[in-house]
Amino acid sequence: MDTPRRGCEQPRIFTPPLRELTRETTHGFSVIDFAETTLGIVLLPWQKWLFIHALELRPDGLYRFRTVLVLIARQNGKTLCMLILALWHIYVRGSRTVIGTAQDLANAEKAWGEAVDIAEAVPDLAIGIRHVVKTNGKKSLKLQAGEQYRVAAASRRGARGFSGDLVLLDELREHQSWDAWGASTKTTLARPHAQVWGFSNAGDSLSVVLRYLRALAHQVLGWPDGDADATALELVADDLVDEPDEDDSLALFEWSAPPSADRRDRDAWAQANPSLGYTITERAIAAALRTDPPAVFSVEVLCRWLESAAAGPFGDGTWAASLDAGSRIAEGSRRVVGVDVSWNRSSTYIALAGLRADGRAHVEITADRAGTDWVLDWLLQRRDRIEAVVLQANGAPVSSLLDALTAAGLPVLAWAGPDLGRATGQAFDLVDNKRLRHLPHPGLDLAATTATVRPVGDAWVIDRKRSPSDAAPLVAAIAALWALLSPDDPAPQIHDWPEELWEETSV
């Protein structure tokens, strides 16, 4: 009989220890002893590995990591890790307060309930219980000496008023704003030995907290999966992080399939599912592969990120459905580019549009770099291959480039006035009617699935200021598609509209 394939004990991406991990340099062995000797729970190899590495100590006896981020596919036993850690803290470490939270409060209460059941079933632990509060929303386990494990909602007020020695945040991918994170994690500021543990499977473009923390850890590790998520760091205020490259208080332990791995690659299954061969079978994953949509399998089973989400200006799932990594512009098609600059002028994006052999429109981000100084030279080098360069004529960051591009003799098409709304509506129709194909691009896909829109008269445009991510790549794509599908290629022109109206209609 063949030996079953085993999941990977060591995560694919992780923050390495600073020194050899022994009973003197980590509390992980104490947690393992507590689980196996006191609770009678045999931990899986990856769970032992995680405790040993995440509870690394500094020479001064404090935890090396203030924040521990654990990424792992669904159904691998992360809840068990949470409740064991919580019980160890209040029974062995003597921590005053452990706070468990999840986006769905019922999930946090379920983990808490399992911990209470275990404590009440072990005589040596049961004798130390003072009382258990089982009121919904106020559940807590309190010991004779005052230590407690309580549950709080993942909201801006959920954990306020408490001081926590350990904060457990489940379903971190569901945090679409910083409110719950701020309320929960700041409970640890006055506790020198405190830790915040965040557990999750992979997220999507709306998982702003998880995406930022993961990008921060990946940056320190040298971008093991590439730096496509570097934009996530640019979108958060600089004062959130002070010299992150010199700060090792954030740990990442990521069990995930490589981005390039085929979904059928069973070695990739093992990388994302460390419980494979113990509590999860290859047969179960193979069944999920046959029945799950690719996006669901990638997130839930491979712990692999999606660049799209069911949000943004387009219909549910339509942007993702228009992705075609093999799409190409047909020979003889017009080729036009749209140019747009980020709201804070940090980056410029150039989108290329043309027609495919099947008549569908094609768009891609063909260049994106920091700043604006490079744009003119880039366009001049490709002058003979571009029929039009379209950009917003006024009221937008990119408008400052208009005079220079025009003076250089480029075929500039000024995008202005009512055409802003018409172009946005045209792009929506192309996506909705399956008449568009686009190449994958992290910035474009993120903008297309998160951008905020606002009405202008009877039309609507992209709202740069209020979009949660950089909307510039999407605006550049919309501009290029508008120029491509305009009936004629009009001469450059700037409409003489009042300045205040330009501001109102800027995308």
C-alpha positions in Angstrom: 0.0 0.0 0.0 1.4 3.4 -1.0 2.4 5.8 1.8 -0.1 8.7 1.8 1.3 12.0 0.7 2.0 14.3 3.7 1.4 18.0 3.9 4.4 20.2 4.4 5.4 20.7 8.0 7.3 23.9 7.1 5.4 26.7 5.4 6.5 27.8 1.9 7.1 31.3 3.1 8.0 32.2 6.7 10.0 34.6 8.8 13.2 32.7 9.8 14.3 32.5 13.5 17.2 34.6 14.7 18.8 31.7 16.6 18.4 28.0 17.4 15.0 27.4 18.9 15.2 25.4 22.1 13.2 25.3 25.3 15.2 28.3 26.5 14.6 30.4 23.3 10.9 29.7 22.6 7.7 29.0 24.5 6.6 26.7 21.8 7.7 23.5 23.6 5.7 24.5 26.6 2.6 24.8 24.5 3.2 21.4 23.0 3.7 19.8 26.4 0.5 21.4 27.7 -1.5 20.2 24.7 -0.2 16.7 24.7 0.2 16.0 28.4 -2.5 18.1 30.0 -5.1 18.2 27.3 -4.4 14.8 25.8 -4.3 16.3 22.2 -1.7 15.0 19.8 -0.6 17.9 17.6 0.3 17.6 13.9 3.8 18.3 12.9 3.0 21.7 11.3 1.2 22.8 14.5 4.2 22.0 16.6 6.4 23.8 14.1 4.2 26.8 14.2 4.1 27.1 18.0 7.9 26.7 18.2 8.6 29.4 15.7 5.8 31.9 16.5 6.7 32.0 20.2 10.4 32.8 19.7 11.9 34.8 22.6 14.3 37.7 22.5 17.3 37.7 24.8 15.4 40.0 27.2 12.6 37.4 27.6 10.0 39.2 25.6 8.4 37.7 22.5 10.2 38.5 19.3 7.0 38.9 17.4 4.2 41.2 18.5 2.1 40.2 15.4 1.9 36.7 14.1 0.2 36.2 10.7 -0.8 32.6 9.8 -2.0 31.9 6.3 -3.3 28.4 5.6 -6.0 26.6 3.5 -9.3 25.9 5.0 -10.0 22.9 7.3 -6.4 22.3 8.3 -6.8 22.8 12.1 -6.1 26.4 12.8 -9.1 26.6 15.2 -7.4 24.0 17.3 -4.3 26.0 17.4 -6.2 29.0 18.6 -8.0 27.3 21.5 -4.9 25.5 22.7 -2.9 28.8 22.6 -5.7 30.5 24.5 -5.9 27.9 27.2 -2.1 27.7 27.6 -2.0 31.5 28.1 -4.5 31.6 30.9 -3.5 28.3 32.6 0.2 28.1 32.2 1.4 31.6 31.3 -1.0 33.3 33.7 -2.0 35.9 31.1 -4.7 38.2 32.5 -6.8 38.5 29.3 -7.1 36.5 26.1 -9.5 38.0 23.5 -10.9 35.9 20.6 -12.6 37.6 17.7 -13.8 36.9 14.2 -15.7 38.8 11.5 -18.5 36.4 12.2 -18.9 36.5 16.0 -20.5 33.1 16.0 -17.2 31.6 14.8 -15.2 33.2 17.6 -17.8 32.0 20.1 -17.6 28.5 18.6 -13.9 28.3 19.2 -14.3 29.7 22.7 -17.0 27.1 23.4 -14.7 24.3 22.3 -12.0 25.6 24.7 -14.5 25.7 27.6 -15.6 22.1 26.8 -12.0 21.0 26.9 -11.2 22.9 30.2 -14.3 21.5 31.9 -13.5 18.0 30.8 -9.9 18.0 32.3 -10.1 17.8 36.1 -6.9 19.7 36.7 -8.3 22.5 34.6 -11.9 22.4 35.7 -10.9 23.0 39.3 -9.4 26.3 38.4 -12.6 27.7 36.8 -14.4 30.4 38.7 -17.3 30.9 36.4 -18.3 30.7 32.7 -20.5 33.4 31.1 -22.5 32.0 28.2 -24.5 35.0 27.3 -24.3 35.7 23.6 -21.9 38.6 22.8 -20.5 38.5 26.4 -19.1 35.0 26.6 -16.1 34.6 28.9 -14.2 31.9 30.8 -12.8 33.2 34.1 -10.3 31.4 36.4 -10.0 31.6 40.1 -6.9 33.9 39.9 -8.7 36.3 37.5 -7.3 35.1 34.2 -10.0 35.2 31.5 -10.6 34.1 27.9 -13.4 36.3 26.4 -15.0 36.9 23.0 -15.4 40.2 21.3 -17.0 41.2 18.0 -14.7 42.2 15.1 -15.9 45.8 15.0 -14.6 49.2 15.7 -15.9 49.0 19.3 -15.8 45.2 19.8 -12.7 45.0 22.0 -12.4 48.6 23.2 -12.1 48.9 27.0 -10.1 45.8 27.4 -6.3 45.2 27.7 -5.2 41.9 26.1 -2.2 39.7 26.5 -3.2 37.6 23.5 -5.6 38.7 20.7 -6.8 36.0 18.3 -8.2 37.3 15.1 -9.8 34.7 12.8 -11.0 35.3 9.2 -8.6 38.2 8.7 -9.4 38.1 5.0 -12.8 39.5 5.8 -11.5 42.7 7.3 -12.3 45.3 4.6 -11.3 48.3 6.7 -8.9 49.0 9.5 -11.6 49.6 12.1 -11.8 46.1 13.8 -8.0 45.7 13.5 -7.4 49.0 15.3 -9.9 48.3 18.0 -8.6 44.8 18.7 -4.9 45.1 18.4 -4.5 48.3 20.4 -5.7 46.4 23.5 -2.1 45.0 23.7 -0.2 48.3 23.7 0.2 48.4 27.5 1.2 44.7 27.7 4.9 44.1 27.0 4.5 40.4 26.6 1.4 40.6 24.4 0.9 39.1 20.9 -1.7 39.5 18.2 -2.3 36.4 16.1 -4.2 36.7 12.8 -5.4 33.5 11.1 -6.8 33.4 7.5 -6.8 31.7 4.2 -5.9 33.7 1.1 -7.8 36.9 0.4 -8.9 39.0 -2.5 -8.7 42.6 -3.6 -11.0 43.7 -0.8 -8.9 42.1 2.0 -7.2 45.4 2.8 -5.8 44.5 6.2 -4.5 41.0 5.3 -3.1 42.2 2.0 -1.2 45.0 3.7 0.3 42.8 6.4 1.2 40.1 4.0 2.8 42.6 1.7 4.8 44.1 4.6 6.1 40.7 5.5 6.9 39.7 1.9 8.8 43.0 1.5 11.0 42.1 4.4 11.6 38.6 3.0 12.6 40.0 -0.4 9.3 39.6 -2.2 9.3 35.7 -2.6 6.3 35.8 -4.9 7.2 39.0 -6.7 6.4 42.6 -5.8 3.0 43.0 -7.4 1.5 43.7 -3.9 3.9 46.6 -3.3 1.1 49.0 -4.2 -0.7 47.8 -1.0 2.0 49.5 1.0 1.7 52.7 -0.9 -2.0 52.9 -0.2 -1.6 53.0 3.6 -0.5 56.1 5.5 3.2 56.2 6.1 2.7 56.7 9.8 1.4 53.2 10.2 4.8 51.7 9.9 8.2 53.1 11.0 11.1 51.7 9.0 9.5 48.3 8.4 12.7 46.8 6.9 14.4 47.2 10.3 11.5 45.9 12.4 11.1 42.2 12.9 8.1 42.3 15.2 5.8 40.9 12.4 6.0 37.2 11.6 4.5 35.5 8.6 3.9 31.8 8.3 2.3 31.1 5.0 1.3 27.6 3.8 0.2 28.2 0.2 0.7 26.9 -3.3 3.1 28.8 -5.5 1.4 31.3 -7.8 2.5 29.5 -10.9 1.6 26.0 -9.7 -1.1 24.1 -11.7 -4.2 23.4 -9.7 -3.7 19.7 -10.3 -0.2 19.7 -8.8 -0.4 17.5 -5.8 2.8 18.9 -4.4 1.2 22.3 -4.4 -1.7 20.7 -2.5 0.8 19.6 0.2 2.3 23.1 0.4 -1.1 24.7 1.2 -2.5 21.9 3.3 -0.1 20.8 6.0 -2.7 18.4 7.4 -2.8 16.4 4.2 -2.3 12.8 4.9 -3.4 13.3 8.6 -6.9 14.8 8.7 -7.3 15.6 5.0 -7.1 13.1 2.2 -5.9 13.5 -1.4 -9.2 12.1 -2.5 -11.1 14.9 -0.8 -9.0 17.5 -2.4 -9.4 15.8 -5.8 -13.1 15.9 -5.4 -13.0 19.6 -4.6 -10.9 20.1 -7.7 -13.6 18.5 -9.8 -16.6 20.4 -8.3 -15.2 23.8 -7.2 -15.0 26.8 -9.6 -11.3 27.6 -10.2 -11.4 30.7 -8.1 -13.0 28.9 -5.1 -10.4 26.1 -5.3 -7.5 28.6 -5.5 -8.6 30.5 -2.4 -10.0 27.8 -0.2 -7.8 24.8 -1.0 -4.6 26.3 -2.4 -4.6 29.4 -0.2 -3.8 31.4 -3.3 -4.8 35.1 -3.7 -7.4 36.4 -6.1 -6.8 39.8 -7.7 -10.5 40.2 -8.2 -13.6 40.4 -6.0 -17.3 40.8 -6.5 -17.2 44.6 -6.3 -16.2 47.7 -8.2 -18.0 49.3 -11.1 -18.7 46.2 -13.1 -21.3 43.5 -12.7 -20.7 40.6 -10.4 -17.9 38.5 -11.7 -17.9 40.1 -15.1 -14.4 41.6 -14.9 -12.9 38.3 -13.8 -14.8 36.6 -16.7 -13.2 38.9 -19.2 -9.7 37.9 -18.2 -7.7 36.2 -21.0 -4.0 35.8 -20.5 -3.6 34.7 -24.1 -5.5 37.7 -25.6 -3.7 39.5 -28.5 -4.3 42.5 -30.7 -4.9 41.4 -34.3 -2.5 42.4 -37.1 -3.8 45.6 -38.8 -5.8 46.8 -35.9 -5.6 50.3 -34.6 -3.4 50.7 -31.5 -4.2 53.5 -29.1 -2.9 54.2 -25.6 -4.5 55.8 -22.6 -2.4 57.5 -20.0 -3.3 58.3 -16.4 -1.5 59.3 -13.2 -2.3 58.2 -9.7 -4.1 60.6 -7.5 -1.0 61.3 -5.4 1.2 61.4 -8.6 3.2 58.4 -7.4 2.8 56.3 -10.5 1.8 56.6 -14.2 0.0 53.9 -16.1 -0.2 53.4 -19.9 -3.0 51.2 -21.3 -2.9 49.7 -24.8 -6.1 48.9 -26.6 -6.8 47.3 -30.0 -9.2 44.9 -31.7 -8.7 41.1 -31.6 -9.2 38.8 -34.6 -12.6 37.9 -33.3 -13.7 41.6 -33.2 -13.6 41.9 -29.4 -11.8 44.8 -27.8 -8.5 44.1 -26.1 -6.9 46.2 -23.3 -3.8 45.8 -21.2 -1.5 47.8 -19.0 1.6 47.9 -21.1 3.7 50.1 -18.9 3.6 51.4 -15.3 6.3 53.1 -13.4 6.9 55.6 -10.6 6.4 59.3 -11.3 5.8 60.9 -14.7 9.2 61.9 -16.0 9.5 58.7 -18.1 6.2 59.0 -20.0 7.3 61.3 -22.9 10.4 59.3 -23.8 8.4 56.0 -23.6 5.8 57.3 -26.0 8.2 58.9 -28.4 10.1 55.6 -28.8 6.8 54.0 -29.9 5.5 56.9 -31.9 5.3 54.9 -35.2 3.2 52.1 -33.5 0.6 54.3 -31.8 -2.3 56.0 -33.6 -3.5 58.0 -30.6 -2.5 59.0 -27.1 -5.5 59.8 -25.0 -5.5 61.5 -21.6 -7.8 63.7 -19.6 -7.4 67.3 -20.7 -8.0 69.1 -17.4 -8.9 68.6 -13.8 -6.8 65.4 -13.3 -3.2 64.7 -12.3 -2.4 63.5 -15.8 -3.5 66.8 -17.3 -0.2 68.4 -16.5 1.4 66.2 -19.2 -0.9 67.4 -22.0 1.2 70.4 -23.2 4.5 68.4 -23.3 3.0 65.5 -25.2 1.3 67.8 -27.7 4.5 69.9 -28.2 6.5 66.7 -28.9 4.2 66.0 -31.9 2.5 63.0 -30.4 -1.1 62.3 -31.7 -2.7 63.5 -28.5 -6.5 63.1 -28.1 -7.9 65.2 -25.3 -10.5 63.4 -23.2 -12.9 65.9 -21.8 -16.4 66.9 -20.7 -19.3 64.6 -21.5 -16.9 62.0 -23.1 -15.7 61.1 -19.6 -19.0 59.7 -18.7 -19.6 58.2 -22.1 -16.3 56.4 -22.0 -17.0 54.9 -18.6 -20.4 53.7 -19.7 -18.9 52.3 -22.8 -16.4 50.3 -20.8 -19.1 48.9 -18.6 -21.1 47.8 -21.6 -18.1 46.1 -23.2 -17.5 44.1 -20.0 -21.1 43.4 -19.4 -21.7 42.2 -23.0 -18.6 40.1 -23.0 -17.1 42.2 -25.8 -13.8 42.9 -23.9 -10.8 40.8 -23.1 -8.0 42.0 -20.8 -4.6 40.7 -19.8 -3.9 40.1 -16.0 -2.4 43.0 -14.2 -2.5 43.4 -10.4 -3.1 47.1 -10.4 -5.7 47.0 -13.1 -7.5 44.0 -11.7 -7.5 45.6 -8.2 -8.9 48.9 -9.5 -11.6 47.2 -11.6 -12.9 45.3 -8.6 -12.7 48.0 -6.0 -13.0 51.4 -7.6 -15.8 53.7 -6.5 -18.0 55.5 -9.0 -20.0 58.7 -8.7 -22.8 60.2 -10.9 -22.2 63.1 -13.2 -25.4 64.3 -14.8 -27.0 61.2 -16.4 -23.7 59.3 -16.5 -21.1 58.1 -14.0 -17.4 58.2 -13.7 -14.6 56.7 -11.6 -14.0 58.5 -8.3 -10.3 58.6 -7.9 -10.4 60.3 -4.5 -12.8 57.9 -2.8 -11.6 54.6 -4.4 -9.9 52.3 -1.9 -7.1 51.5 -4.3 -5.3 53.3 -7.0 -7.9 53.8 -9.8 -5.4 55.2 -12.4 -4.8 51.9 -14.3 -8.6 51.5 -14.7 -9.0 55.1 -15.9 -6.1 54.6 -18.4 -7.8 51.5 -19.7 -11.2 53.2 -20.1 -9.5 56.1 -21.9 -7.8 53.8 -24.3 -11.0 51.9 -25.1 -12.8 55.1 -25.7 -10.2 56.2 -28.2 -10.2 52.8 -29.9 -13.9 52.7 -30.4 -14.6 56.3 -31.3 -16.1 56.6 -34.8 -13.4 58.8 -35.9 -10.0 59.8 -34.7 -10.6 63.5 -34.0 -7.9 66.1 -33.9 -6.7 67.0 -30.5 -9.0 69.5 -28.8 -9.7 71.0 -25.5 -13.2 72.0 -24.6 -13.6 75.5 -23.1 -15.5 74.4 -20.1 -15.6 76.3 -16.8 -12.8 75.2 -14.4 -15.3 74.1 -11.7 -17.1 71.8 -14.1 -13.8 70.1 -15.0 -13.3 69.3 -11.4 -16.8 67.8 -11.1 -16.3 65.5 -14.0 -12.8 64.4 -13.5 -12.3 60.6 -13.3 
